């Protein structure tokens, strides 16, 4: 999210991430952003605002898991997923940004027949953000060579519209997987840009050669070691403990850099940690291009608020 919003012209000033390897990646790629490597429950909003030297934050973004968040009478206060969403709401209530953007999987909208979606909206309404909306955006419709739908919640406290970027491509125009990865070396690794993949024996590669597009090497792990379709957008990339998708025409799994390309990360964005940790970070990420499009949709409204407040529209992002 940070990378995409930066591409849209927004300035990231603070971020929070509990995992030290993911934190190291964020620090490496956004050295001017104040990073908080700890549990979000330990984040003091007032100290943070003092640290970044700003009393007004324009946008808070994040992707807290919400599967543990439920309706009254069924909430599990000990569910860590519920706690993380509540902490996200706490930060928003204390920082009081102009807009909030929250990302999740589309399935969040149908859990408990929509009750979780309603509870999320009510949580924002309770803290002074009554204008809440949600839309499912298909990443491939924005030039991303990957099928990756995402539920995007947007809220604001100024009775302004919640803008969403309009799709840019029709389904028949979606970019094929080859458009992103076919210039990378087929079997030569480049560790400097995370172009590494799980090592295979010759016997294992012979087994991979027999897997057809859309098929999996293992019947019991149908979504891992699944061969990508040539000439089509990538299937949703994920890490699967090194068991990423099989390359569309090579007899190996796709590399971490190929995963990053399919997510639209620039090659200059380097992931810290082992190959598997890099894949884990990439598989959990929001495509930067999608975040960029969301940012471009938001900028005119942030600018309008800034002008009405007779101030320069300094764009600030607190990224979770």
C-alpha positions as CSV (number, residue, x, y, z in Angstrom):
1,X,0.0,0.0,0.0
2,X,2.8,2.4,0.9
3,X,4.6,1.9,-2.4
4,X,1.4,2.5,-4.5
5,X,0.3,5.6,-2.6
6,X,3.8,7.0,-2.9
7,X,3.6,6.5,-6.7
8,X,0.3,8.5,-6.5
9,X,2.2,11.4,-4.9
10,X,1.3,10.9,-1.3
11,X,4.0,11.1,1.4
12,X,4.3,8.2,3.9
13,X,5.3,9.5,7.3
14,X,4.7,6.6,9.6
15,X,4.2,2.9,9.6
16,X,3.7,0.0,12.0
17,X,4.5,-3.7,11.5
18,X,5.1,-6.3,14.2
19,X,7.2,-8.7,12.1
20,X,10.9,-7.7,12.1
21,X,11.7,-9.0,8.6
22,X,8.7,-7.1,7.0
23,X,9.7,-4.1,9.1
24,X,13.3,-4.3,7.7
25,X,11.8,-4.4,4.2
26,X,9.7,-1.3,4.9
27,X,12.7,0.6,6.4
28,X,14.9,-0.3,3.4
29,X,12.4,0.9,0.8
30,X,11.0,3.9,2.7
31,X,14.0,5.2,4.8
32,X,12.3,8.6,5.4
33,X,9.2,7.1,6.9
34,X,9.1,6.8,10.7
35,X,8.7,3.0,11.3
36,X,7.3,1.4,14.4
37,X,8.4,-2.3,14.7
38,X,6.2,-3.6,17.5
39,X,2.7,-4.7,18.2
40,X,0.2,-2.0,17.2
41,X,-1.3,-2.1,20.7
42,X,1.9,-0.5,22.0
43,X,1.6,2.4,19.5
44,X,1.0,5.7,21.2
45,X,-0.7,8.0,18.8
46,X,0.3,11.3,20.5
47,X,3.9,10.3,20.6
48,X,3.7,9.3,17.0
49,X,2.3,12.7,15.9
50,X,5.0,14.5,17.9
51,X,7.6,12.4,16.3
52,X,6.5,13.1,12.7
53,X,6.0,16.8,13.6
54,X,2.4,17.0,12.4
55,X,-0.9,17.4,14.2
56,X,-2.9,16.5,11.1
57,X,-2.8,13.3,9.2
58,X,-4.7,13.1,5.9
59,X,-4.9,9.4,5.4
60,X,-4.6,6.2,7.4
61,X,-4.4,3.0,5.5
62,X,-4.0,-0.7,6.5
63,X,-5.2,-4.2,6.1
64,X,-6.0,-5.6,9.5
65,X,-7.6,-9.1,9.5
66,X,-11.3,-8.8,10.4
67,X,-12.4,-12.5,10.4
68,X,-12.5,-12.5,14.2
69,X,-14.7,-9.4,14.3
70,X,-18.3,-10.4,14.7
71,X,-21.7,-9.2,15.8
72,X,-22.8,-8.5,19.4
73,X,-23.0,-11.6,21.5
74,X,-20.6,-13.6,19.3
75,X,-17.4,-11.6,19.6
76,X,-14.4,-13.4,20.9
77,X,-12.3,-10.8,22.7
78,X,-9.3,-13.2,22.7
79,X,-9.3,-13.6,18.9
80,X,-6.1,-11.8,17.8
81,X,-7.8,-11.0,14.4
82,X,-10.5,-9.2,16.3
83,X,-7.9,-7.4,18.4
84,X,-6.0,-6.1,15.4
85,X,-9.0,-4.6,13.8
86,X,-9.9,-2.9,17.1
87,X,-6.4,-1.5,17.4
88,X,-6.7,-0.2,13.8
89,X,-10.0,1.6,14.8
90,X,-8.3,2.9,17.9
91,X,-5.5,4.5,15.9
92,X,-8.0,6.1,13.5
93,X,-10.1,7.5,16.5
94,X,-7.0,9.0,18.1
95,X,-5.3,10.4,15.0
96,X,-8.5,11.6,13.3
97,X,-7.3,11.4,9.6
98,X,-9.4,13.0,6.9
99,X,-9.8,9.7,5.1
100,X,-9.3,6.0,6.0
101,X,-8.7,3.2,3.5
102,X,-8.8,-0.4,4.7
103,X,-8.1,-3.5,2.6
104,X,-9.3,-7.1,3.0
105,X,-10.3,-10.2,1.1
106,X,-13.7,-10.1,-0.6
107,X,-14.9,-13.0,1.5
108,X,-15.1,-10.6,4.5
109,X,-18.3,-9.1,2.9
110,X,-20.3,-12.4,3.1
111,X,-19.1,-13.8,6.5
112,X,-22.1,-14.4,8.7
113,X,-24.4,-13.2,5.9
114,X,-22.9,-9.7,5.9
115,X,-23.0,-9.2,9.6
116,X,-19.2,-8.7,9.8
117,X,-19.3,-6.1,7.0
118,X,-22.0,-4.2,8.9
119,X,-20.1,-4.4,12.2
120,X,-17.0,-3.0,10.5
121,X,-19.0,0.0,9.2
122,X,-20.6,0.5,12.5
123,X,-17.2,0.5,14.2
124,X,-16.1,3.4,12.0
125,X,-19.4,5.2,12.5
126,X,-19.0,5.0,16.2
127,X,-15.7,7.0,16.1
128,X,-17.0,9.8,13.9
129,X,-16.7,8.3,10.4
130,X,-20.3,7.9,9.3
131,X,-19.5,7.9,5.6
132,X,-18.3,4.4,5.1
133,X,-18.4,2.5,1.8
134,X,-16.9,-0.7,0.4
135,X,-16.2,-2.0,-3.1
136,X,-14.6,-5.1,-4.5
137,X,-11.8,-4.0,-6.9
138,X,-10.4,-6.6,-9.4
139,X,-6.7,-5.9,-9.6
140,X,-6.5,-7.1,-13.2
141,X,-8.9,-4.3,-14.3
142,X,-6.2,-1.8,-13.3
143,X,-3.4,-3.2,-15.5
144,X,-2.1,-5.7,-12.9
145,X,-1.2,-9.0,-14.6
146,X,-2.9,-11.0,-11.9
147,X,-6.4,-12.0,-10.9
148,X,-6.6,-10.6,-7.4
149,X,-10.0,-9.1,-6.2
150,X,-9.8,-7.0,-3.0
151,X,-12.4,-5.5,-0.8
152,X,-11.6,-1.8,-0.2
153,X,-13.3,0.1,2.6
154,X,-13.1,3.9,2.5
155,X,-14.4,6.3,5.1
156,X,-14.1,10.0,5.8
157,X,-15.3,12.5,8.4
158,X,-16.1,15.5,6.1
159,X,-19.3,14.3,4.4
160,X,-17.3,13.9,1.3
161,X,-17.7,11.2,-1.4
162,X,-15.6,8.1,-1.0
163,X,-14.0,7.8,-4.5
164,X,-13.0,4.6,-6.1
165,X,-10.9,4.3,-9.3
166,X,-12.8,3.3,-12.4
167,X,-11.7,0.0,-14.0
168,X,-9.3,0.7,-16.8
169,X,-9.4,-2.6,-18.7
170,X,-12.2,-5.0,-19.8
171,X,-11.7,-8.7,-19.0
172,X,-10.6,-9.5,-22.6
173,X,-7.9,-6.7,-22.2
174,X,-6.3,-8.1,-19.0
175,X,-2.5,-8.3,-19.2
176,X,-1.0,-11.8,-19.6
177,X,1.5,-13.2,-17.1
178,X,4.2,-13.2,-19.7
179,X,4.0,-9.4,-20.0
180,X,5.5,-9.1,-16.6
181,X,8.0,-11.9,-16.3
182,X,9.3,-13.1,-19.7
183,X,12.4,-10.9,-19.7
184,X,13.8,-12.5,-16.5
185,X,16.4,-15.2,-16.8
186,X,14.8,-18.6,-17.1
187,X,17.2,-20.6,-14.9
188,X,19.8,-18.1,-13.7
189,X,19.2,-16.7,-10.3
190,X,19.7,-13.0,-9.4
191,X,19.7,-12.8,-5.6
192,X,20.2,-9.0,-5.7
193,X,16.7,-8.5,-6.9
194,X,15.1,-11.5,-5.2
195,X,15.0,-13.6,-8.4
196,X,15.2,-16.9,-6.6
197,X,13.0,-19.9,-6.3
198,X,12.7,-23.2,-4.5
199,X,15.5,-25.5,-5.6
200,X,14.4,-28.6,-7.5
201,X,16.2,-31.9,-8.2
202,X,16.2,-33.1,-11.8
203,X,13.7,-35.8,-10.9
204,X,11.4,-33.2,-9.4
205,X,11.7,-31.0,-12.5
206,X,10.6,-34.1,-14.6
207,X,7.5,-34.3,-12.4
208,X,6.8,-30.6,-12.9
209,X,7.1,-31.0,-16.7
210,X,4.1,-33.3,-16.6
211,X,1.8,-30.8,-14.8
212,X,-0.6,-29.1,-17.3
213,X,-1.7,-25.5,-17.0
214,X,-4.2,-25.2,-14.2
215,X,-3.1,-28.6,-12.8
216,X,-1.3,-29.2,-9.5
217,X,1.6,-31.4,-8.7
218,X,-0.2,-32.6,-5.5
219,X,-3.8,-33.6,-5.3
220,X,-3.9,-32.8,-1.6
221,X,-2.5,-29.3,-2.1
222,X,-4.5,-28.2,-5.1
223,X,-3.6,-24.5,-4.8
224,X,0.1,-25.0,-4.4
225,X,2.5,-26.1,-7.1
226,X,-0.2,-25.2,-9.6
227,X,0.9,-24.4,-13.1
228,X,0.0,-20.9,-14.3
229,X,-1.9,-20.5,-17.6
230,X,0.2,-19.1,-20.4
231,X,-1.4,-16.1,-22.2
232,X,-3.6,-15.2,-19.3
233,X,-3.3,-13.1,-16.2
234,X,-1.6,-14.8,-13.2
235,X,-3.7,-16.6,-10.7
236,X,-3.7,-15.0,-7.3
237,X,-0.1,-15.3,-6.1
238,X,0.6,-16.6,-2.6
239,X,3.6,-18.1,-0.8
240,X,2.4,-21.6,0.4
241,X,5.7,-22.3,2.2
242,X,7.8,-22.2,-0.9
243,X,5.1,-24.0,-3.0
244,X,4.4,-21.1,-5.2
245,X,2.7,-21.6,-8.6
246,X,4.6,-23.3,-11.3
247,X,6.0,-21.1,-14.1
248,X,3.6,-21.1,-17.2
249,X,6.2,-22.9,-19.4
250,X,9.3,-23.5,-17.4
251,X,9.8,-26.6,-15.1
252,X,10.2,-24.7,-11.9
253,X,8.1,-22.6,-9.6
254,X,8.0,-18.9,-10.1
255,X,10.6,-16.8,-8.3
256,X,10.1,-14.2,-5.6
257,X,10.9,-11.5,-8.2
258,X,8.4,-12.9,-10.6
259,X,5.8,-12.9,-7.8
260,X,6.8,-9.2,-7.2
261,X,6.5,-8.4,-10.9
262,X,3.0,-10.0,-10.9
263,X,2.2,-7.7,-7.9
264,X,3.6,-4.7,-9.9
265,X,6.5,-4.0,-7.5
266,X,9.3,-2.3,-9.2
267,X,12.6,-4.2,-9.4
268,X,14.1,-1.5,-7.2
269,X,11.9,-2.6,-4.4
270,X,14.0,-5.2,-2.5
271,X,12.6,-7.6,0.0
272,X,14.6,-8.5,3.1
273,X,15.0,-11.9,4.6
274,X,15.2,-15.4,3.1
275,X,13.6,-16.3,-0.2
276,X,10.6,-17.8,1.6
277,X,10.2,-14.7,3.7
278,X,10.3,-12.6,0.6
279,X,7.6,-14.7,-1.0
280,X,5.6,-14.5,2.2
281,X,5.8,-10.7,2.2
282,X,4.9,-10.5,-1.5
283,X,2.0,-12.9,-1.3
284,X,0.5,-10.9,1.5
285,X,0.9,-7.5,-0.2
286,X,-1.6,-5.3,-1.9
287,X,-0.5,-4.7,-5.5
288,X,1.2,-1.3,-5.6
289,X,-0.6,-0.4,-8.9
290,X,-4.0,-1.0,-7.2
291,X,-3.0,1.2,-4.2
292,X,-1.7,3.8,-6.7
293,X,-5.1,4.0,-8.5
294,X,-6.9,4.3,-5.2
295,X,-4.4,7.1,-4.3
296,X,-5.1,9.0,-7.5
297,X,-8.8,8.7,-6.9
298,X,-8.4,10.2,-3.4
299,X,-6.0,13.1,-4.2
300,X,-8.6,15.5,-5.6
301,X,-10.8,15.1,-2.5
302,X,-7.8,15.5,-0.2
303,X,-6.8,18.6,-2.1
304,X,-10.3,20.0,-2.0
305,X,-10.4,19.6,1.8
306,X,-7.0,21.3,2.1
307,X,-8.1,24.3,0.0
308,X,-11.2,24.7,2.0
309,X,-9.1,24.7,5.1
310,X,-6.8,27.4,3.5
311,X,-3.8,25.2,3.8
312,X,-1.4,23.5,1.4
313,X,-2.4,19.9,0.7
314,X,0.5,18.0,2.4
315,X,-0.3,14.4,1.8
316,X,0.6,12.2,4.7
317,X,0.1,8.5,5.1
318,X,0.2,6.3,8.1
319,X,0.6,2.8,6.7
320,X,-0.2,-0.3,8.6
